Amino acid sequence: MKTDYQIAMEVLSGLWGNGQDRRDRLTKAGYNYEAVQKIVNQLVKDGYVPGSGEPAAEPEPELMTVDFDTQKYKGIEINIII
């Protein structure tokens, strides 16, 4: 199976039809219509133009940053996550 993002790009290319036909075809193929449509709506909102030859950039995953505070206790170095 493809990712919801990949299917959304196919939807924008016209490969999955429109309206109820799209919903039925995506559901029958095992995809979550609501999740795919949410991505389609966001891509359109962000200015993606189907057929422009320029796919919208796939969103970067969010990275978690962790800060460490290094302290010494009786000569032992301790890293504390803050």
VMD Tcl script that builds the backbone (N, CA, C; Angstrom):
set m [mol new atoms 246]
animate dup $m
set s [atomselect $m all]
$s set {name element resname resid chain x y z} {
  {N N MET 1 A 0.842 -1.192 0.000}
  {CA C MET 1 A 0.000 0.000 0.000}
  {C C MET 1 A 0.882 1.248 0.000}
  {N N LYS 2 A 0.354 2.276 -0.568}
  {CA C LYS 2 A 1.054 3.554 -0.617}
  {C C LYS 2 A 0.697 4.371 0.617}
  {N N THR 3 A 1.493 5.407 0.884}
  {CA C THR 3 A 1.192 6.296 2.002}
  {C C THR 3 A 0.019 7.196 1.638}
  {N N ASP 4 A -0.605 7.768 2.668}
  {CA C ASP 4 A -1.708 8.706 2.422}
  {C C ASP 4 A -1.230 9.884 1.579}
  {N N TYR 5 A 0.009 10.321 1.812}
  {CA C TYR 5 A 0.564 11.442 1.045}
  {C C TYR 5 A 0.676 11.066 -0.439}
  {N N GLN 6 A 1.173 9.876 -0.719}
  {CA C GLN 6 A 1.299 9.434 -2.114}
  {C C GLN 6 A -0.071 9.360 -2.785}
  {N N ILE 7 A -1.054 8.843 -2.057}
  {CA C ILE 7 A -2.408 8.759 -2.617}
  {C C ILE 7 A -2.975 10.160 -2.828}
  {N N ALA 8 A -2.707 11.076 -1.900}
  {CA C ALA 8 A -3.183 12.455 -2.051}
  {C C ALA 8 A -2.613 13.081 -3.323}
  {N N MET 9 A -1.349 12.808 -3.612}
  {CA C MET 9 A -0.748 13.335 -4.843}
  {C C MET 9 A -1.435 12.726 -6.073}
  {N N GLU 10 A -1.803 11.449 -5.989}
  {CA C GLU 10 A -2.539 10.819 -7.086}
  {C C GLU 10 A -3.932 11.430 -7.229}
  {N N VAL 11 A -4.572 11.725 -6.103}
  {CA C VAL 11 A -5.887 12.378 -6.133}
  {C C VAL 11 A -5.775 13.711 -6.865}
  {N N LEU 12 A -4.734 14.479 -6.522}
  {CA C LEU 12 A -4.548 15.781 -7.166}
  {C C LEU 12 A -4.224 15.649 -8.652}
  {N N SER 13 A -3.717 14.501 -9.054}
  {CA C SER 13 A -3.446 14.251 -10.476}
  {C C SER 13 A -4.684 13.730 -11.199}
  {N N GLY 14 A -5.754 13.507 -10.453}
  {CA C GLY 14 A -7.008 13.071 -11.060}
  {C C GLY 14 A -7.177 11.570 -11.203}
  {N N LEU 15 A -6.326 10.800 -10.520}
  {CA C LEU 15 A -6.379 9.347 -10.687}
  {C C LEU 15 A -7.466 8.656 -9.870}
  {N N TRP 16 A -8.092 9.360 -8.939}
  {CA C TRP 16 A -9.073 8.715 -8.056}
  {C C TRP 16 A -10.478 9.298 -8.182}
  {N N GLY 17 A -10.745 10.071 -9.211}
  {CA C GLY 17 A -12.086 10.604 -9.413}
  {C C GLY 17 A -12.405 11.762 -8.479}
  {N N ASN 18 A -13.704 12.049 -8.360}
  {CA C ASN 18 A -14.173 13.173 -7.542}
  {C C ASN 18 A -15.363 12.753 -6.703}
  {N N GLY 19 A -15.603 13.533 -5.648}
  {CA C GLY 19 A -16.803 13.358 -4.844}
  {C C GLY 19 A -16.970 11.960 -4.277}
  {N N GLN 20 A -18.210 11.471 -4.366}
  {CA C GLN 20 A -18.549 10.156 -3.801}
  {C C GLN 20 A -17.789 9.036 -4.512}
  {N N ASP 21 A -17.557 9.202 -5.809}
  {CA C ASP 21 A -16.793 8.201 -6.554}
  {C C ASP 21 A -15.394 8.062 -5.943}
  {N N ARG 22 A -14.730 9.174 -5.621}
  {CA C ARG 22 A -13.406 9.133 -4.997}
  {C C ARG 22 A -13.472 8.438 -3.647}
  {N N ARG 23 A -14.451 8.829 -2.839}
  {CA C ARG 23 A -14.606 8.223 -1.510}
  {C C ARG 23 A -14.771 6.703 -1.623}
  {N N ASP 24 A -15.653 6.279 -2.530}
  {CA C ASP 24 A -15.917 4.849 -2.704}
  {C C ASP 24 A -14.672 4.104 -3.176}
  {N N ARG 25 A -13.970 4.656 -4.160}
  {CA C ARG 25 A -12.787 3.991 -4.715}
  {C C ARG 25 A -11.662 3.901 -3.696}
  {N N LEU 26 A -11.420 4.984 -2.950}
  {CA C LEU 26 A -10.356 4.965 -1.937}
  {C C LEU 26 A -10.684 3.966 -0.830}
  {N N THR 27 A -11.936 3.973 -0.379}
  {CA C THR 27 A -12.351 3.062 0.688}
  {C C THR 27 A -12.252 1.614 0.229}
  {N N LYS 28 A -12.707 1.345 -0.978}
  {CA C LYS 28 A -12.646 -0.022 -1.510}
  {C C LYS 28 A -11.196 -0.504 -1.642}
  {N N ALA 29 A -10.288 0.428 -1.936}
  {CA C ALA 29 A -8.874 0.070 -2.086}
  {C C ALA 29 A -8.161 -0.040 -0.736}
  {N N GLY 30 A -8.897 0.252 0.354}
  {CA C GLY 30 A -8.321 0.090 1.680}
  {C C GLY 30 A -7.688 1.344 2.261}
  {N N TYR 31 A -7.923 2.492 1.642}
  {CA C TYR 31 A -7.351 3.747 2.136}
  {C C TYR 31 A -8.367 4.502 2.992}
  {N N ASN 32 A -7.859 5.335 3.876}
  {CA C ASN 32 A -8.691 6.159 4.750}
  {C C ASN 32 A -9.021 7.452 4.002}
  {N N TYR 33 A -10.249 7.545 3.511}
  {CA C TYR 33 A -10.652 8.705 2.706}
  {C C TYR 33 A -10.423 10.016 3.454}
  {N N GLU 34 A -10.824 10.077 4.708}
  {CA C GLU 34 A -10.716 11.322 5.464}
  {C C GLU 34 A -9.265 11.765 5.602}
  {N N ALA 35 A -8.352 10.834 5.875}
  {CA C ALA 35 A -6.939 11.174 6.028}
  {C C ALA 35 A -6.351 11.686 4.712}
  {N N VAL 36 A -6.698 11.003 3.614}
  {CA C VAL 36 A -6.190 11.417 2.305}
  {C C VAL 36 A -6.759 12.779 1.932}
  {N N GLN 37 A -8.051 12.976 2.135}
  {CA C GLN 37 A -8.681 14.239 1.766}
  {C C GLN 37 A -8.124 15.394 2.589}
  {N N LYS 38 A -7.795 15.136 3.841}
  {CA C LYS 38 A -7.198 16.177 4.694}
  {C C LYS 38 A -5.864 16.638 4.095}
  {N N ILE 39 A -5.058 15.704 3.615}
  {CA C ILE 39 A -3.784 16.053 2.987}
  {C C ILE 39 A -4.022 16.816 1.691}
  {N N VAL 40 A -4.987 16.356 0.886}
  {CA C VAL 40 A -5.323 17.047 -0.358}
  {C C VAL 40 A -5.711 18.489 -0.060}
  {N N ASN 41 A -6.584 18.677 0.913}
  {CA C ASN 41 A -7.041 20.028 1.263}
  {C C ASN 41 A -5.873 20.906 1.713}
  {N N GLN 42 A -4.958 20.349 2.498}
  {CA C GLN 42 A -3.816 21.126 2.984}
  {C C GLN 42 A -2.877 21.494 1.837}
  {N N LEU 43 A -2.640 20.564 0.921}
  {CA C LEU 43 A -1.780 20.857 -0.228}
  {C C LEU 43 A -2.370 21.982 -1.075}
  {N N VAL 44 A -3.665 21.921 -1.316}
  {CA C VAL 44 A -4.326 22.969 -2.097}
  {C C VAL 44 A -4.249 24.298 -1.350}
  {N N LYS 45 A -4.498 24.271 -0.057}
  {CA C LYS 45 A -4.419 25.486 0.763}
  {C C LYS 45 A -3.019 26.095 0.717}
  {N N ASP 46 A -1.989 25.222 0.687}
  {CA C ASP 46 A -0.599 25.689 0.659}
  {C C ASP 46 A -0.139 26.138 -0.722}
  {N N GLY 47 A -1.031 26.034 -1.717}
  {CA C GLY 47 A -0.727 26.556 -3.041}
  {C C GLY 47 A -0.283 25.547 -4.067}
  {N N TYR 48 A -0.379 24.263 -3.763}
  {CA C TYR 48 A -0.013 23.254 -4.756}
  {C C TYR 48 A -0.969 23.327 -5.930}
  {N N VAL 49 A -0.410 23.345 -7.127}
  {CA C VAL 49 A -1.227 23.396 -8.327}
  {C C VAL 49 A -1.044 22.083 -9.085}
  {N N PRO 50 A -2.093 21.251 -9.156}
  {CA C PRO 50 A -1.972 19.977 -9.879}
  {C C PRO 50 A -1.531 20.199 -11.314}
  {N N GLY 51 A -0.639 19.344 -11.779}
  {CA C GLY 51 A -0.182 19.427 -13.159}
  {C C GLY 51 A 0.900 20.456 -13.395}
  {N N SER 52 A 1.374 21.112 -12.337}
  {CA C SER 52 A 2.407 22.133 -12.512}
  {C C SER 52 A 3.778 21.515 -12.717}
  {N N GLY 53 A 3.883 20.198 -12.441}
  {CA C GLY 53 A 5.168 19.539 -12.548}
  {C C GLY 53 A 6.011 19.711 -11.307}
  {N N GLU 54 A 5.523 20.476 -10.376}
  {CA C GLU 54 A 6.247 20.719 -9.133}
  {C C GLU 54 A 5.445 20.179 -7.965}
  {N N PRO 55 A 5.733 18.949 -7.535}
  {CA C PRO 55 A 4.996 18.435 -6.377}
  {C C PRO 55 A 5.331 19.228 -5.127}
  {N N ALA 56 A 4.358 19.353 -4.268}
  {CA C ALA 56 A 4.595 20.021 -2.993}
  {C C ALA 56 A 5.592 19.190 -2.200}
  {N N ALA 57 A 6.425 19.858 -1.461}
  {CA C ALA 57 A 7.429 19.153 -0.661}
  {C C ALA 57 A 6.738 18.339 0.420}
  {N N GLU 58 A 7.208 17.118 0.593}
  {CA C GLU 58 A 6.661 16.290 1.665}
  {C C GLU 58 A 7.075 16.917 2.986}
  {N N PRO 59 A 6.154 17.022 3.932}
  {CA C PRO 59 A 6.486 17.690 5.185}
  {C C PRO 59 A 7.625 16.991 5.920}
  {N N GLU 60 A 8.490 17.820 6.501}
  {CA C GLU 60 A 9.595 17.295 7.295}
  {C C GLU 60 A 9.051 16.749 8.603}
  {N N PRO 61 A 9.572 15.617 9.049}
  {CA C PRO 61 A 9.131 15.132 10.356}
  {C C PRO 61 A 9.628 16.063 11.457}
  {N N GLU 62 A 8.820 16.184 12.483}
  {CA C GLU 62 A 9.220 17.029 13.601}
  {C C GLU 62 A 10.298 16.315 14.408}
  {N N LEU 63 A 11.317 17.073 14.772}
  {CA C LEU 63 A 12.400 16.510 15.559}
  {C C LEU 63 A 12.291 16.988 16.991}
  {N N MET 64 A 12.552 16.090 17.902}
  {CA C MET 64 A 12.526 16.454 19.308}
  {C C MET 64 A 13.946 16.834 19.717}
  {N N THR 65 A 14.095 17.974 20.360}
  {CA C THR 65 A 15.404 18.366 20.850}
  {C C THR 65 A 15.455 18.129 22.353}
  {N N VAL 66 A 16.595 17.706 22.799}
  {CA C VAL 66 A 16.781 17.411 24.211}
  {C C VAL 66 A 18.003 18.183 24.692}
  {N N ASP 67 A 17.860 18.869 25.797}
  {CA C ASP 67 A 18.978 19.584 26.404}
  {C C ASP 67 A 19.491 18.786 27.590}
  {N N PHE 68 A 20.794 18.771 27.741}
  {CA C PHE 68 A 21.413 18.077 28.858}
  {C C PHE 68 A 22.105 19.090 29.758}
  {N N ASP 69 A 22.025 18.871 31.041}
  {CA C ASP 69 A 22.753 19.668 32.022}
  {C C ASP 69 A 23.730 18.709 32.697}
  {N N THR 70 A 25.014 18.952 32.505}
  {CA C THR 70 A 26.026 18.064 33.081}
  {C C THR 70 A 26.470 18.616 34.429}
  {N N GLN 71 A 26.384 17.760 35.439}
  {CA C GLN 71 A 26.819 18.150 36.768}
  {C C GLN 71 A 27.710 17.051 37.326}
  {N N LYS 72 A 28.550 17.430 38.285}
  {CA C LYS 72 A 29.421 16.438 38.905}
  {C C LYS 72 A 28.968 16.220 40.338}
  {N N TYR 73 A 28.939 14.963 40.734}
  {CA C TYR 73 A 28.581 14.593 42.090}
  {C C TYR 73 A 29.636 13.623 42.579}
  {N N LYS 74 A 30.422 14.063 43.545}
  {CA C LYS 74 A 31.504 13.246 44.106}
  {C C LYS 74 A 32.388 12.675 43.012}
  {N N GLY 75 A 32.734 13.531 42.031}
  {CA C GLY 75 A 33.652 13.134 40.963}
  {C C GLY 75 A 33.025 12.348 39.841}
  {N N ILE 76 A 31.734 12.067 39.912}
  {CA C ILE 76 A 31.038 11.333 38.852}
  {C C ILE 76 A 30.252 12.332 38.028}
  {N N GLU 77 A 30.432 12.276 36.701}
  {CA C GLU 77 A 29.707 13.182 35.827}
  {C C GLU 77 A 28.315 12.634 35.577}
  {N N ILE 78 A 27.307 13.461 35.789}
  {CA C ILE 78 A 25.918 13.062 35.643}
  {C C ILE 78 A 25.275 13.956 34.577}
  {N N ASN 79 A 24.608 13.354 33.584}
  {CA C ASN 79 A 23.858 14.110 32.588}
  {C C ASN 79 A 22.388 14.080 32.968}
  {N N ILE 80 A 21.822 15.250 33.117}
  {CA C ILE 80 A 20.415 15.379 33.492}
  {C C ILE 80 A 19.664 15.942 32.291}
  {N N ILE 81 A 18.612 15.248 31.881}
  {CA C ILE 81 A 17.792 15.743 30.774}
  {C C ILE 81 A 16.860 16.811 31.332}
  {N N ILE 82 A 16.923 17.995 30.706}
  {CA C ILE 82 A 16.042 19.098 31.146}
  {C C ILE 82 A 15.131 19.521 30.034}
}
mol reanalyze $m
mol bondsrecalc $m
mol representation Tube
mol addrep $m
